[in-house]
Amino acid sequence: MSPSPMRWRKQGLVWRPEGSRAWARSHAMVPTPFMLADGTLRVFVTCLDADGRGRPGWVDLDPQDPRRVLGAAREPLLDVGDPGSFDDSGVVVTSVISTAPGRLFMYYAGFELCTRVRYRIFTGVAASRDGGLSFTRVNRVAVLDRTEEERLFRCGAFAMADGGRVRLWYAAGSEWTEVGGKAVPVYDLRHLESEDGIHFAGRGQRSMELNHAEEHGFGRPWVIRHSPRDWELFYSIRRRREGAYRLGHAVSADGVEWQRRDEDMGLEVSTDGFDSHAISYSSVIEAGGRRYCFYNGDNFGEQGFAVAVLETQDGDPGARSGLGS
C-alpha cells in the first residue's frame, strides 16, 4: 500500500489562459496529465469562454520540470455539443487513455443547463487517431447516460485500460441538496467495466459512499494500480462545512472497494493565495523520476492549475515506481 502519510511541496501555479481567445477567457480546470509518445508531459485542461462554457485544450510541460511550459493549444480539442445535446452547455475533459498505438480515448463530462434543477452532467467519449493532435466524438449521445439509480449525474470519469477491457470510476447520483443557501449536487463513487470503452451496460457498482452528514459529493477520481492487490485513489471531497473541495486519498486491494485514508493525503489549502479556500481535482503522475500532483485551487481553477512534488520525511524525492496511467 501507499506510503503514509505523504508530504507534498507546492510548486505554485503552472498555467492559465491569458484571455485573448474566445474559447479560453478564464480557468484551467481539472488538469489531466498524459505522457505523449515522444516523452512530452501533456496536461489536458478545460477553459471557459465568456459565458462560462467549457472546452478542452492542452498544455505541454517539460517532464524534468513541470513548471516549465513548452506550448499550449491555440484551438479547443472539442467544441460544445449541438443545441439540445447532453453537452451543449460545456465539455470538461476528465481522463485520457491510450487504446492502441496512436489512438486515444478522451472521456469528458458534458453539461446540460436545466430549469427545475441547475444542470445535469453525463459522460461522453471522443477519439483521436493522431496521438492526441485532434479528437472527434465517438457518439453525439452520452456513453454514460441516465439510469434509474443515476438520473442526474454520471460524470467525472477516470478510465484505465486493463487486460483488453476498460475500467471506469465515476461519480453518480440522483439528487440535489442545499449548502449555504445554494443548491449543490449529491454523488458518490461508482465503478463499471466495458469491452470497448464505449458501451457500458447496467448500473455502476457503488465503490465508495459519502459521509452524508459531512459531505455531498466526490470529485474526479484518479486511480493508480501498483500491482493486482495494491491500488491508490486520489479524489476530491465536497464538504458541507467548508462549502468547497478538499483532497482525499484511499487504498484498495482490488480497485473497487476502497479504504479511505484522507488524513494521509498531505496536501491542503494554503493560508492565502489562489488555493486558500478550495483545493480539488488532484491527478498524480511520475515524470523525471519524481511524483507530481496537479490540482486546482479556488473557484474550480479560476487562476489556473498548479503542481506539487512529493517528498519523503527526510526530504528525499518520494516517487513510487510503476505508476499507472
C-alpha positions in Angstrom: 0.0 0.0 0.0 0.9 3.7 -0.3 3.5 5.4 2.0 1.7 7.1 4.8 1.5 10.0 5.3 2.5 11.8 2.2 4.2 15.1 2.2 4.0 17.4 -0.9 5.9 20.6 -1.6 3.8 23.0 -3.6 5.4 24.4 -6.7 2.8 27.1 -7.5 0.6 27.8 -10.5 1.8 26.4 -13.8 -0.6 27.9 -16.4 -3.7 29.8 -17.0 -5.1 31.2 -20.3 -4.1 34.8 -21.0 -7.7 35.6 -22.1 -7.3 36.6 -25.7 -9.0 33.6 -27.2 -12.8 33.4 -27.2 -12.9 29.8 -26.1 -10.4 30.3 -23.3 -11.1 33.5 -21.4 -10.5 32.1 -18.0 -9.9 28.9 -15.9 -7.7 25.9 -16.4 -9.9 23.2 -14.9 -9.4 19.5 -14.0 -5.7 19.0 -15.0 -5.3 15.6 -16.6 -1.7 14.7 -17.3 -0.7 12.2 -20.0 2.7 11.2 -21.2 2.9 11.5 -25.0 4.8 9.0 -27.2 7.7 11.5 -27.6 8.1 11.9 -23.8 6.4 15.2 -23.5 4.2 15.7 -20.5 0.8 16.9 -21.8 -1.8 18.2 -19.4 -5.3 18.3 -20.8 -7.4 21.1 -19.2 -10.7 22.8 -19.7 -11.0 26.5 -20.2 -14.1 28.7 -20.1 -15.5 31.2 -22.6 -17.2 34.5 -21.6 -20.4 32.6 -21.0 -18.8 30.0 -18.7 -19.0 27.2 -21.2 -16.1 24.8 -21.0 -14.0 23.4 -23.9 -10.9 21.2 -23.6 -7.4 22.1 -24.6 -3.9 21.1 -23.7 -0.6 22.4 -22.1 2.7 20.7 -22.8 5.2 20.7 -20.0 8.9 19.7 -19.5 8.8 16.3 -17.7 12.0 17.2 -15.9 10.5 20.4 -14.6 6.6 20.5 -14.9 6.7 24.2 -14.0 8.2 24.9 -17.5 5.5 25.4 -20.2 6.6 24.2 -23.7 3.4 25.1 -25.5 -0.4 25.3 -25.3 -3.4 24.7 -27.6 -4.5 27.6 -29.8 -7.8 26.0 -30.6 -10.1 23.7 -28.4 -9.9 20.0 -28.9 -13.7 19.7 -28.9 -16.5 22.2 -29.2 -19.7 22.2 -27.1 -22.4 19.9 -28.4 -25.3 20.7 -30.7 -28.3 22.5 -29.2 -30.3 20.0 -27.1 -27.4 17.6 -26.7 -26.2 16.4 -23.3 -23.1 18.5 -23.7 -24.4 21.7 -25.2 -23.5 23.8 -22.2 -19.9 22.7 -21.7 -17.3 19.9 -22.2 -14.8 19.1 -19.4 -12.1 16.6 -20.0 -11.6 14.2 -17.1 -9.5 11.3 -18.4 -7.4 10.3 -21.4 -6.2 6.7 -22.2 -4.3 5.0 -25.0 -6.3 2.2 -26.6 -3.8 1.4 -29.4 -0.6 3.0 -30.9 -1.6 6.5 -31.9 -5.2 6.0 -30.7 -6.5 7.8 -27.6 -9.9 8.0 -25.9 -10.9 11.2 -24.1 -13.6 10.9 -21.5 -15.4 14.1 -20.7 -18.2 15.5 -18.6 -21.0 17.0 -20.7 -23.0 19.8 -19.0 -26.7 20.5 -19.9 -28.3 23.5 -18.2 -31.8 22.9 -16.9 -34.8 24.8 -15.5 -36.1 22.9 -12.5 -32.6 21.9 -11.5 -29.4 23.8 -12.3 -27.8 21.2 -14.6 -27.3 17.6 -15.4 -23.9 16.0 -16.2 -23.3 12.8 -18.2 -20.2 11.3 -19.7 -19.1 11.4 -23.4 -16.1 9.9 -25.3 -14.0 11.4 -28.1 -11.3 9.5 -30.0 -8.0 10.6 -31.5 -6.2 8.6 -34.3 -3.2 11.0 -34.4 -1.8 10.7 -31.0 -3.8 13.4 -29.4 -3.5 16.2 -32.0 -7.2 16.1 -32.7 -10.3 14.5 -31.3 -13.8 13.7 -32.7 -16.8 12.5 -30.7 -17.4 8.7 -30.8 -21.1 9.4 -30.3 -23.2 12.5 -30.1 -25.0 10.9 -27.1 -23.6 10.1 -23.7 -21.9 6.8 -23.2 -22.9 7.1 -19.5 -26.4 8.4 -19.8 -29.1 8.4 -17.1 -30.3 5.3 -15.4 -33.0 4.6 -12.8 -30.5 4.9 -10.0 -28.2 7.5 -11.6 -30.6 10.0 -13.0 -28.8 13.4 -12.8 -25.1 12.8 -12.7 -22.8 10.2 -14.2 -19.6 12.2 -14.6 -16.0 12.9 -13.5 -15.0 9.6 -15.2 -11.5 8.2 -14.8 -10.6 5.4 -17.3 -8.0 2.6 -17.2 -7.2 0.1 -19.9 -6.9 -3.3 -18.2 -6.3 -6.6 -20.0 -8.3 -5.8 -23.1 -11.1 -4.1 -21.1 -11.7 -0.5 -19.9 -12.4 0.1 -16.3 -14.2 3.3 -15.3 -14.5 5.0 -12.0 -17.0 7.9 -11.9 -19.3 10.0 -9.7 -23.1 9.3 -9.8 -26.2 10.5 -8.1 -29.9 11.5 -8.5 -30.4 14.4 -6.2 -29.5 17.9 -5.1 -29.1 19.3 -1.6 -28.6 22.8 -0.1 -25.3 24.1 1.4 -25.1 27.7 2.5 -28.3 28.6 0.7 -27.1 27.2 -2.6 -28.3 24.1 -4.4 -25.4 21.6 -4.9 -25.3 18.1 -6.4 -25.1 14.8 -4.4 -23.0 12.0 -5.9 -20.8 9.1 -4.7 -18.2 6.9 -6.4 -19.1 4.1 -8.8 -17.3 1.5 -10.9 -18.1 -0.1 -14.3 -16.2 -2.1 -16.9 -16.5 -2.3 -20.7 -15.2 -4.4 -23.6 -14.5 -1.5 -25.9 -14.5 1.6 -23.7 -17.7 2.9 -25.4 -20.5 0.6 -24.3 -21.1 0.4 -20.6 -24.0 -1.8 -19.7 -26.0 -1.7 -16.5 -25.6 0.4 -13.4 -22.3 1.1 -11.7 -21.2 -0.7 -8.6 -21.0 1.6 -5.6 -17.3 1.8 -4.8 -17.2 4.4 -2.0 -20.1 6.0 -0.2 -20.4 9.5 1.1 -20.4 10.5 4.7 -23.7 12.4 4.2 -23.5 14.3 7.4 -20.3 16.0 6.3 -20.1 15.5 2.5 -22.3 15.8 -0.5 -20.0 14.8 -3.4 -16.8 13.3 -4.7 -14.8 15.0 -7.5 -13.0 13.4 -10.4 -11.2 10.2 -9.2 -7.7 9.4 -10.2 -6.7 5.7 -9.8 -3.2 4.2 -9.8 -2.5 0.4 -9.9 0.8 -0.6 -8.5 0.1 -4.4 -8.5 -3.1 -6.6 -8.7 -3.5 -6.1 -4.9 -2.1 -2.6 -4.5 -4.2 0.3 -5.7 -4.4 4.1 -4.9 -7.2 6.5 -5.3 -6.9 10.3 -5.3 -10.1 12.2 -5.3 -11.9 15.4 -4.3 -14.4 15.8 -1.5 -17.2 18.4 -1.5 -17.6 19.1 2.2 -20.6 20.8 3.7 -18.8 22.8 6.4 -16.2 24.5 4.1 -18.6 24.8 1.2 -15.7 23.9 -1.0 -13.5 21.0 -2.2 -10.7 19.3 -0.2 -8.5 16.4 -1.4 -8.8 12.8 -0.3 -6.8 9.6 -0.6 -7.8 5.9 -0.4 -6.3 2.4 -0.9 -7.7 -0.8 -2.2 -6.8 -4.5 -2.7 -8.9 -4.8 -5.9 -9.6 -1.3 -7.2 -13.3 -1.5 -6.4 -13.7 -1.4 -2.6 -11.7 1.5 -1.1 -10.4 2.2 2.4 -10.3 5.9 3.0 -7.1 7.5 4.3 -7.8 11.1 3.7 -5.6 12.2 6.6 -2.6 10.8 4.7 -3.1 13.0 1.6 -0.8 15.7 2.9 -2.0 18.4 0.5 -4.2 21.1 2.0 -5.4 24.7 1.3 -2.9 27.5 1.8 -3.2 30.3 4.3 -3.5 32.8 1.4 -3.4 32.9 -2.4 -5.1 31.1 -5.2 -5.8 27.9 -3.2 -6.7 29.4 0.2 -10.4 28.4 0.1 -10.5 25.2 -2.0 -8.2 22.5 -3.4 -9.5 20.0 -5.9 -9.1 17.7 -8.9 -5.9 16.0 -8.0 -4.1 13.9 -10.6 -0.8 12.1 -9.9 1.9 11.1 -12.4 5.6 10.2 -12.3 7.8 12.3 -14.5 11.6 12.6 -14.5 11.8 10.1 -11.6 9.6 12.2 -9.3 6.0 12.0 -8.3 3.9 15.1 -9.1 0.3 16.1 -8.2 -1.5 18.5 -10.4 -4.5 20.3 -8.9 -6.9 23.3 -9.0 -7.5 25.9 -6.3 -10.3 28.4 -5.6 -13.4 28.6 -7.8 -12.7 25.4 -9.8 -9.4 26.6 -11.2 -10.2 30.2 -12.0 -6.5 31.2 -11.5 -5.2 28.1 -13.4 -3.7 24.8 -12.5 -0.9 24.1 -10.1 1.6 21.3 -9.3 3.2 19.9 -6.1 6.1 17.4 -5.9 6.1 14.5 -3.4 8.9 14.4 -0.7 9.7 11.8 1.9 10.0 12.7 5.6 13.8 13.1 5.2 13.5 15.4 2.2 14.5 13.0 -0.5 12.2 12.6 -3.6 9.4 10.2 -2.8 8.1 8.8 -6.1 6.8 5.3 -6.2 7.7 3.2 -9.3 5.2 1.6 -11.5 2.6 4.4 -11.6 -0.3 3.6 -13.8 -1.8 5.9 -16.4 
